[in-house]
Amino acid sequence: MSIKKNKFTFICALILILMSITFSACKQDEIVASTDKFDIRLSEVNDNIKLAKFEYNSIFDDDSWKSVVVSSDGSTEQFKKSVIDYLIMSHYKDEENKKNGYSYSEEELNDMLDSAKQNIEEDKIKSNEYKSLNIDDHVLKKYIKDKMIENKHQEEFNKRVKIKEEDIKLLEEYIDEYNQKLPPLTHFILPGDDEVAAHFHVARTVVRRAERRIVSLTSQEPDLNPLIQKYVNRLSDLMFVLARYSEEVENKKWKSSNLNI
Protein backbone atom coordinates (compact mmCIF):
# COMPACT_ATOMS: atom_id res chain seq x y z
CA MET A 1 0.00 0.00 0.00
CA SER A 2 2.84 2.35 0.91
CA ILE A 3 4.63 1.59 -2.38
CA LYS A 4 1.45 2.31 -4.37
CA LYS A 5 0.95 5.56 -2.46
CA ASN A 6 4.55 6.66 -3.10
CA LYS A 7 4.19 5.75 -6.76
CA PHE A 8 0.98 7.78 -7.01
CA THR A 9 2.63 10.76 -5.25
CA PHE A 10 5.61 10.53 -7.62
CA ILE A 11 3.35 10.48 -10.72
CA CYS A 12 1.36 13.47 -9.43
CA ALA A 13 4.55 15.42 -8.77
CA LEU A 14 5.84 14.54 -12.24
CA ILE A 15 2.59 15.73 -13.84
CA LEU A 16 2.79 19.01 -11.91
CA ILE A 17 6.39 19.55 -13.06
CA LEU A 18 5.46 18.82 -16.69
CA MET A 19 2.48 21.18 -16.42
CA SER A 20 4.76 23.87 -14.98
CA ILE A 21 7.27 23.41 -17.81
CA THR A 22 4.51 23.46 -20.42
CA PHE A 23 3.00 26.61 -18.90
CA SER A 24 6.41 28.27 -18.85
CA ALA A 25 7.03 27.29 -22.49
CA CYS A 26 3.60 28.60 -23.52
CA LYS A 27 4.25 31.86 -21.69
CA GLN A 28 7.59 32.23 -23.49
CA ASP A 29 5.81 31.60 -26.78
CA GLU A 30 2.84 33.89 -26.19
CA ILE A 31 1.97 36.37 -28.94
CA VAL A 32 2.89 39.92 -27.96
CA ALA A 33 2.10 41.64 -31.28
CA SER A 34 0.27 40.76 -34.49
CA THR A 35 -0.13 42.10 -37.98
CA ASP A 36 -2.32 40.88 -40.83
CA LYS A 37 0.57 38.64 -41.99
CA PHE A 38 2.58 37.47 -38.97
CA ASP A 39 2.82 37.25 -35.19
CA ILE A 40 5.62 38.42 -32.89
CA ARG A 41 6.18 36.05 -29.99
CA LEU A 42 7.73 36.78 -26.60
CA SER A 43 10.51 34.24 -27.22
CA GLU A 44 11.55 36.14 -30.36
CA VAL A 45 11.58 39.43 -28.42
CA ASN A 46 13.69 37.96 -25.61
CA ASP A 47 16.15 36.36 -28.05
CA ASN A 48 16.67 39.66 -29.83
CA ILE A 49 17.14 41.50 -26.53
CA LYS A 50 19.89 39.01 -25.64
CA LEU A 51 21.53 39.56 -29.04
CA ALA A 52 21.28 43.34 -28.63
CA LYS A 53 22.91 43.06 -25.20
CA PHE A 54 25.74 40.95 -26.62
CA GLU A 55 26.35 43.40 -29.46
CA TYR A 56 26.18 46.41 -27.11
CA ASN A 57 28.58 44.90 -24.58
CA SER A 58 31.01 44.09 -27.39
CA ILE A 59 31.40 47.84 -27.89
CA PHE A 60 30.60 49.51 -24.58
CA ASP A 61 31.07 48.92 -20.88
CA ASP A 62 28.91 46.12 -19.47
CA ASP A 63 27.56 48.32 -16.65
CA SER A 64 26.02 50.83 -19.06
CA TRP A 65 23.61 48.29 -20.65
CA LYS A 66 21.02 48.90 -17.90
CA SER A 67 20.84 52.58 -18.81
CA VAL A 68 19.76 51.55 -22.33
CA VAL A 69 17.13 49.03 -21.26
CA VAL A 70 15.66 50.64 -18.13
CA SER A 71 13.68 53.87 -18.57
CA SER A 72 13.54 56.71 -16.04
CA ASP A 73 10.57 55.11 -14.24
CA GLY A 74 12.56 51.88 -13.71
CA SER A 75 10.55 49.94 -16.29
CA THR A 76 11.88 47.92 -19.27
CA GLU A 77 8.59 48.01 -21.17
CA GLN A 78 9.60 50.91 -23.41
CA PHE A 79 12.71 49.06 -24.54
CA LYS A 80 10.68 45.89 -25.19
CA LYS A 81 8.24 47.94 -27.26
CA SER A 82 11.10 49.31 -29.38
CA VAL A 83 12.34 45.73 -29.96
CA ILE A 84 8.83 44.64 -31.00
CA ASP A 85 8.62 47.61 -33.41
CA TYR A 86 12.01 46.62 -34.83
CA LEU A 87 10.87 43.00 -35.33
CA ILE A 88 7.65 44.06 -37.09
CA MET A 89 9.67 46.27 -39.43
CA SER A 90 12.18 43.47 -39.95
CA HIS A 91 9.45 41.02 -41.00
CA TYR A 92 8.01 43.50 -43.50
CA LYS A 93 11.52 44.09 -44.86
CA ASP A 94 11.97 40.33 -45.28
CA GLU A 95 8.92 40.19 -47.52
CA GLU A 96 10.05 43.20 -49.53
CA ASN A 97 13.57 41.80 -49.92
CA LYS A 98 12.22 38.48 -51.21
CA LYS A 99 10.13 40.31 -53.82
CA ASN A 100 13.17 42.29 -54.96
CA GLY A 101 15.47 39.27 -55.10
CA TYR A 102 17.58 40.13 -52.06
CA SER A 103 18.23 36.78 -50.45
CA TYR A 104 20.89 34.26 -49.44
CA SER A 105 20.78 30.49 -49.68
CA GLU A 106 20.65 28.43 -46.49
CA GLU A 107 24.14 27.16 -47.26
CA GLU A 108 25.52 30.71 -47.57
CA LEU A 109 23.85 31.75 -44.30
CA ASN A 110 25.23 28.69 -42.48
CA ASP A 111 28.74 29.51 -43.73
CA MET A 112 28.38 33.11 -42.49
CA LEU A 113 27.00 31.85 -39.16
CA ASP A 114 29.97 29.50 -38.71
CA SER A 115 32.38 32.33 -39.54
CA ALA A 116 30.67 34.70 -37.04
CA LYS A 117 30.73 32.09 -34.28
CA GLN A 118 34.38 31.35 -34.98
CA ASN A 119 35.19 35.07 -34.60
CA ILE A 120 33.32 35.09 -31.28
CA GLU A 121 35.21 31.99 -30.09
CA GLU A 122 38.54 33.71 -30.74
CA ASP A 123 37.70 36.36 -28.14
CA LYS A 124 37.48 34.71 -24.71
CA ILE A 125 35.38 37.47 -23.10
CA LYS A 126 32.92 37.60 -26.00
CA SER A 127 32.79 33.82 -26.14
CA ASN A 128 31.95 33.49 -22.44
CA GLU A 129 29.20 36.10 -22.64
CA TYR A 130 27.75 34.60 -25.83
CA LYS A 131 27.52 31.21 -24.13
CA SER A 132 26.05 32.68 -20.92
CA LEU A 133 23.30 34.46 -22.89
CA ASN A 134 22.44 31.22 -24.71
CA ILE A 135 21.57 33.00 -27.97
CA ASP A 136 19.77 30.78 -30.44
CA ASP A 137 21.58 30.17 -33.74
CA HIS A 138 18.55 31.12 -35.84
CA VAL A 139 18.47 34.59 -34.19
CA LEU A 140 22.13 35.24 -34.97
CA LYS A 141 21.64 33.87 -38.49
CA LYS A 142 18.74 36.25 -39.16
CA TYR A 143 20.76 39.16 -37.76
CA ILE A 144 23.65 38.30 -40.11
CA LYS A 145 21.26 38.01 -43.07
CA ASP A 146 19.66 41.39 -42.29
CA LYS A 147 23.09 43.03 -42.03
CA MET A 148 24.30 41.52 -45.31
CA ILE A 149 21.16 42.64 -47.17
CA GLU A 150 21.48 46.09 -45.59
CA ASN A 151 25.05 46.25 -46.94
CA LYS A 152 23.78 45.28 -50.40
CA HIS A 153 21.22 48.09 -50.28
CA GLN A 154 23.96 50.52 -49.20
CA GLU A 155 26.26 49.43 -52.03
CA GLU A 156 23.51 49.94 -54.60
CA PHE A 157 22.61 53.31 -53.09
CA ASN A 158 26.27 54.38 -53.27
CA LYS A 159 26.36 53.42 -56.94
CA ARG A 160 23.26 55.47 -57.71
CA VAL A 161 23.98 58.49 -55.53
CA LYS A 162 27.42 60.03 -55.88
CA ILE A 163 28.57 63.47 -54.82
CA LYS A 164 30.48 65.16 -57.62
CA GLU A 165 32.61 68.30 -57.77
CA GLU A 166 29.81 69.97 -59.77
CA ASP A 167 27.43 69.50 -56.82
CA ILE A 168 29.86 71.30 -54.50
CA LYS A 169 30.42 74.02 -57.07
CA LEU A 170 26.66 74.62 -57.27
CA LEU A 171 26.48 75.15 -53.49
CA GLU A 172 29.42 77.56 -53.66
CA GLU A 173 27.65 79.52 -56.40
CA TYR A 174 24.55 79.84 -54.21
CA ILE A 175 26.73 80.97 -51.28
CA ASP A 176 28.42 83.65 -53.44
CA GLU A 177 25.08 84.79 -54.90
CA TYR A 178 23.47 85.41 -51.51
CA ASN A 179 26.64 86.75 -49.91
CA GLN A 180 26.73 89.52 -52.53
CA LYS A 181 23.30 90.65 -51.35
CA LEU A 182 24.48 90.94 -47.74
CA PRO A 183 26.52 93.59 -45.93
CA PRO A 184 29.94 92.52 -44.56
CA LEU A 185 29.72 90.46 -41.37
CA THR A 186 30.97 92.67 -38.51
CA HIS A 187 29.31 91.15 -35.45
CA PHE A 188 28.38 87.85 -33.84
CA ILE A 189 25.05 86.43 -35.04
CA LEU A 190 22.37 85.81 -32.41
CA PRO A 191 19.44 83.96 -34.07
CA GLY A 192 15.94 84.77 -32.91
CA ASP A 193 14.61 87.89 -34.65
CA ASP A 194 13.21 85.97 -37.61
CA GLU A 195 11.48 82.56 -37.53
CA VAL A 196 12.64 81.51 -41.02
CA ALA A 197 16.23 82.42 -40.13
CA ALA A 198 15.94 80.41 -36.92
CA HIS A 199 14.93 77.34 -38.98
CA PHE A 200 18.01 77.80 -41.17
CA HIS A 201 20.19 77.99 -38.03
CA VAL A 202 18.67 74.77 -36.70
CA ALA A 203 19.25 73.11 -40.09
CA ARG A 204 22.85 74.30 -39.95
CA THR A 205 23.44 72.68 -36.54
CA VAL A 206 22.01 69.39 -37.86
CA VAL A 207 24.30 69.52 -40.90
CA ARG A 208 27.28 70.33 -38.67
CA ARG A 209 26.48 67.31 -36.52
CA ALA A 210 26.30 65.16 -39.66
CA GLU A 211 29.70 66.52 -40.72
CA ARG A 212 31.26 65.49 -37.40
CA ARG A 213 29.85 62.00 -37.77
CA ILE A 214 31.17 61.77 -41.32
CA VAL A 215 34.64 62.65 -40.00
CA SER A 216 34.36 59.80 -37.48
CA LEU A 217 33.05 57.44 -40.15
CA THR A 218 35.96 58.25 -42.46
CA SER A 219 38.39 56.74 -39.96
CA GLN A 220 36.42 53.47 -40.09
CA GLU A 221 35.58 53.54 -43.81
CA PRO A 222 38.71 54.67 -45.70
CA ASP A 223 36.96 54.16 -49.06
CA LEU A 224 34.26 56.72 -48.24
CA ASN A 225 33.93 59.37 -50.92
CA PRO A 226 35.97 62.38 -49.60
CA LEU A 227 33.66 64.77 -51.47
CA ILE A 228 30.82 63.91 -49.08
CA GLN A 229 32.45 65.76 -46.20
CA LYS A 230 33.29 68.70 -48.44
CA TYR A 231 29.69 68.85 -49.71
CA VAL A 232 28.22 68.79 -46.19
CA ASN A 233 30.66 71.50 -45.10
CA ARG A 234 29.51 73.79 -47.94
CA LEU A 235 25.88 72.94 -47.19
CA SER A 236 26.41 74.16 -43.63
CA ASP A 237 27.91 77.42 -44.96
CA LEU A 238 24.92 77.87 -47.24
CA MET A 239 22.50 77.41 -44.31
CA PHE A 240 24.36 80.16 -42.44
CA VAL A 241 24.27 82.56 -45.40
CA LEU A 242 20.56 81.89 -46.01
CA ALA A 243 19.83 82.51 -42.32
CA ARG A 244 21.59 85.89 -42.56
CA TYR A 245 19.79 86.72 -45.80
CA SER A 246 16.41 85.86 -44.30
CA GLU A 247 17.05 87.95 -41.18
CA GLU A 248 18.94 90.91 -42.64
CA VAL A 249 17.19 91.29 -46.02
CA GLU A 250 13.84 89.51 -46.22
CA ASN A 251 12.83 90.26 -42.62
CA LYS A 252 13.66 93.97 -43.06
CA LYS A 253 11.63 94.07 -46.29
CA TRP A 254 8.66 92.56 -44.47
CA LYS A 255 8.94 95.01 -41.54
CA SER A 256 9.27 97.93 -43.95
CA SER A 257 6.18 96.91 -45.94
CA ASN A 258 4.17 96.60 -42.72
CA LEU A 259 5.19 100.09 -41.64
CA ASN A 260 3.94 101.48 -44.95
CA ILE A 261 0.48 99.91 -44.61
Protein Blocks (a to p, Z undefined) as FASTA:
>chain_A
ZZmmmmmmmmmmmmmmmmmmmmmmmmmmpcfbdcfkbccdfklmmmmmmmmmmmmmmmmc
fklmmmmmpcfkopaklmmmmmmmmmmmmmmmmmmmmmnopacdfklmmmmmmmmmmmmm
mpmklmmmmmmnopafklmmmmmmmmmmmmmmmmmmmmmpccdfklmmmmmmmmmmmmmm
pccdfbdcdehkbmklmmmmmmmmmmmmmmmmmmmmmmmmmmbcfklmmmmmmmmmmmmm
mmmmmmmmmmmmmmmmmmmZZ
